[in-house]
Amino acid sequence: MTEYKFGNKRKAADLTGFSTETLKKYRLIDKSLLENIHWVKVNSRTIRYNLTLLADWIANRGDSAAHRRAIDHYLQSKLSNQRKRPGQTIKLPSE
């Protein structure tokens, strides 16, 4: 199972070799990086990049089908997308 790690803009810039401003452009103008897939908004001032998917995005820039498979795998691996078995309860850490 793939572990998906998230990091701040500096970690994402180091990983990709792009500047933080270029990453921002890909997020907001180009829309190459998708919200809730390649990055998430934590609050009004903080975002985190999915470092695992960013690395895949760089590796598969010329093969969008391969990167789409990585995105599908990520979405299927999210706990919120897992099927709940009958009688199973999910206890959140705050409970």
N, C-alpha and C positions, 0 to 999 in steps of 0.2 A: 504494500500500500504506500502510495506517495504521500510524503509529509509536505504540506503547504506552509511555507514560512512567509511572514509579512515583515516589511521593514520600512523605514522612513525614506524620504526622498534622497538622502545622501547615500544610503545603502543601495537604493535602486540605481542611482547614477553610477556608483562604483561598479555594480554588476553589469550594467549595459554599456558603459563607456560614454553615455550621453550626459549632457549637463542637466541640472535640475530644471532649467528653463525649457530645454528641449522636451523633457518628459512632460512638463506642464502643457506644452504645445500639443503633444500627442494625446494628452488627456482631454483638453478643453477645445482645441481648434480642429485638429485632425480627426479626433474621435477614434484613433487607432487603438488606444487603450480604453477598454470598456469599464465603466463604473460597476462595482460589485463583482467584477471578474478579475481584471488586472489591478484594480485599486478600489479601496473602500474609504468612505468618509467616516471618520471616527467622531468628529464634532465639527463645528463651523471653522475651526482653524487647523485641524489635523487630518491628514490622510495617510494611509498605509498602502504600500504596493505589495502585490502578491509576487514575491521574488521568484518563486518556482515557475509561475506562468510567464514572468518577464524573461527569464532565461530561455524558456521554450519559444517565446515570441521572437527573440533574437536568433535562435538557432534555426527557426523555420520561417524566416522572413519571405522566402521564395516559395513556400509550400503551405498555403493557407489551409488546406485540408488537414495536414498533419497538426497544425496548431489548433484547428477546430476540434480535433480528437482530444487534445490535451485539455481544452476548455470543457468539453463534455465530461471527461473523466473527473475534473475538478468539481463540476456541478453535481455529479452523481455521488461524489464522496462527501459532500456536505451533510452534516448530521440532520439538518432540516429537510433534506431530500430522502432520508432513509425511511423505509417502511416500518411502521410500528407493528409489532407482533401482538396478537390478541393477548390481553392481560399484562402487557409490558407497560411499565411506567418509566418515564424519564425524569430523573430528579436533577434539577438545575443546582449549580454550586451555591446559589444564594438561598436555597430552601433549607 
